[in-house]
Amino acid sequence: MPKIIKKERLSDLVYRYRIDAPRIAKMRKAGQFVMIRPTTEGERIPLTIANANAKEGWIEIIFQMVGKSTKILSILHEGDEIIDLAGPLGKPTHIEKFGNCLCIGGGVGTAPLYPIVRSLKEAGNTITTIIGARNSELIMLEEDMKATSDRLFVTTDDGSRGQKGFAADLVKKLLADGEKFDFCVVIGPAIMMKFTSAITIAAGIKTFVSLNPIMIDGTGMCGGCRITVGKQTKFACVDGPEFDASLIDWDEMIKRLGAYKKQEANSLEKHNCLLTGRPS
Amino acid sequence: MNTENKKPSKVAMREQDPKVRATNFQEVPLGYSIEEAVAEASRCLQCKKPLCMEGCPVNVKIPEFIKLIVEGKYKEAARTIKETNALPAICGRVCPQETQCEQKCILAKKGNQIAVGNLERFAADFEMANFEFEMPVMKPKNGKKVGIVGSGPAGLTAAGELVKEGFEVTIFEALHEPGGVLVYGIPEFRLPKEIVKKEINYLEKLGVKLERNFIVGKTATVDDLMKEEGFDAIFIGSGAGLPSFMRIPGENSIGVYSANEYLTRSNLMKAYLENSDTPIIRGKRVVTVGGGNVAMDSARTAQRLGAAISTIVYRRTEAEMPARSAEIHHAKEEGIQFSMLTNPIEVIAGTDGFVKGLRCLRMELGEPDESGRRRPVAISGSEFVIDCDVVIIAIGNNPNPLIQETTPDIKTSKWGTIEANEADGRTSKKFVYAGGDIVTGAATVILAMGAGKAAAKSIVEDLLGKQ
């Protein structure tokens, strides 16, 4: 079973695991993801591959503790084995020399953005990266991004680091200043992708986003991750996860993300009770 | 009245009471006792030229194993079945015997055919419960390696055949649990997962290796396996793949599931148990669209998950339903509602995105279509709404493209299925074979097993030379 060879806590709720997975490391390309199941009763959760080294045979995932499954994942240690890890899944990002690229990461979406920034850079593009989060605690990969981007901006909602405000505000400002971009990629929470991509699309920039709908198998079998793209139903796991932002039915996608809110809250509550030893 | 000459009739298998079983996930038919099995087996005429065997895609030696049951040699009966069928406990439960062996039985003319499936299940269960594993006769290792893609019925059968022929066999399974449709699709009440586990354990004891979480086409390609990892042949039994939807408005509302997703959540991810982390919407009024076995499985699962009303909506009539008659019968007994000649045209959702109803049209049967079945035609002005909070779409699957995309030299049909000879499983690519739903589109467990078996025979011929 794949072993965790390095564990880092990037912030209060965000972890980076380096996992021994030579086959996936060899096959993966930017934009692809893995399915992870942390326990035998656990869910299968999709996580983007944030980094990989084919020679050394490892991949890295970065995840934020949001529900029971990610909480269980977060309490594993270096040297522990992950019960189930499968991938690489999804279509790789389409990388070419676009010219001037704008890469925008929101919150934990910065993690899947990182390998794309690297690949775009390696393809000879000029990169402007914006990473945004609610506060300085949640800003991640700042050094890595700085090293791979030609320019890096940081924004926080509360102004505790970088510029105060949303990434979208900064995008507006750059565009108002007359900056021109040939390609844009936005990865973050659905609502952030919706509003940020609306600005770049309005400016005539071809914009891609990476979607994170609810999935079970990740191989096309269940159709749970279906979304409407250009009036057609697509499966994010096999047709995506990256899509042209201008074609996405965002409202439907955002509603579907909330399908199990009630059950998830219950599940986490029960789990917390077990952890604290209080009867549920 | 002289009862001496009256032939005894079929021994029915006892079942859980419909009212009780509609609230639990335990198996519906309870199995034969020894007395019942012997009584049923004793009715077999032991035909010199057994027609039943012709009806079996894997040619189980039916009269032979039935005779062994009559003689009280139950273990021997099971092993006789296993000579040609690696998964008897599964086949005894899910094969459509009524259109295969039992249909051909000479007694079927009087509606009194031997219950071959029940007897197969009895023998297999008896062996499993009472005897330790014994190594069957195996050919010596021949040094050749075969990779099997998918651990469903086709893959398991091919693996079982090939390991006995002396091949080194590795099965690659995309999911975390082996068994394919046997574990993610068919519900516990029709096929207990413990049975599937035991059948797979049996193959592992024969030496079959199993790699879970390995998606051929993604984790490694067919060519990687053959060129870099030394596999001499590959059998692709990757299954049915991507679920079809109806392409009607509202179909992406919350609470609309493909049958694949609904059953996978319940069966594979165990959402029907309280301690599972995978959620499922437990609808109070559930509508399942479709007329096959998968539709029956879905509607019956919904009922067990607490639906007050579980309805099957089908656009033709019961006569055209592709489901096994036994499954339709079981569903009806459990109180599943059937709305025939009904075609959905829109899923209605509330502002929160959750399903509220299914708008449908009444249909009538018109002229026969290309499938020979009478084409359903909409009756104008017949629109009506079925109130519901979950809709399950069970109208079939499209082939999964993952292998074809990364194996450009394998020929596919215009539907995207892999082209393979039905009789021998050979594809356009040398030393690559395929069978089961990835070739035929959605079919049955036993047809997939037949295809796995045929391909295994070709692999033996092609790698070891004609014997």
Interface residues (C-beta under 8 A of the other chain):
Chain A: R23 I24 M27 M35 R37 T39 E41 G42 E43 R44 K68 S69 I83 D84 L85 A86 G87 P88 L89 I216 D217 T219 G220 M221 C222 G223 G224 R226 I227 T228 T233 F235 V238 E252 K255 R256 G258 A259 Y260 Q263 E264 S267
Chain B: A174 L175 H176 Y184 R212 N213 F214 I215 K218 T219 A220 G241 L242 P243 F245 R247 E251 N252 I254 G255 Y257 S258 N260 E261 T264 R265 M269 K270 N275 S276 D277 T278 P279 I281 D352 G353 N400 P401 L402
